[in-house]
Amino acid sequence: MHKHRFYIDYPQEKLDGELYKYKCAFCGIDTVTIDGMLENHSPTCEYRLEKENDANSDT
């Protein structure tokens, strides 16, 4: 299984009222909290589920 060190290719949206802060477009968790870690996305995040599925299919 190929595992990335950081996952930063997820779609992002600006946080409301913030100039330089962003969040995952799927789960809404801010990028600082995510910190490039797949497990920091919501367990139901579409991006996370897709990446976990891709990683599991590589085995």
HELIX and SHEET records of a PDB file:
HELIX    1   1 THR A   31  ILE A   34  1                                   4    
HELIX    2   2 LEU A   38  ASN A   40  5                                   3    
HELIX    3   3 GLU A   46  SER A   57  1                                  12    
SHEET    1   A 2 GLN A  12  LYS A  14  0                                        
SHEET    2   A 2 TYR A  22  CYS A  24 -1                                        
END                                                                             
